[in-house]
Amino acid sequence: MKGKGAYIKQLNEKTVKELVSERKKLKKELYNLRMKNAIRGLKNTHKIWEVRINVARVNTVLKSKISKKSWQ
């Protein structure tokens, strides 16, 4: 991934179903990272922060797409 702008553009191109599956995948990854961190098996703890930010980005795009549909 080149940056947050590129990632957000990718998210904007996805459908609502794809965004929901992306969020589910990211939340599962976040859970796994937290479990590894709890048993001190995670070397790159910044990954937790990155995944949390990406979940928030997906939620933001998803909410905007849903609200646009409700206005149409």
Helices and strands as residue ranges (DSSP letters): H 4-13, H 16-38, H 46-71
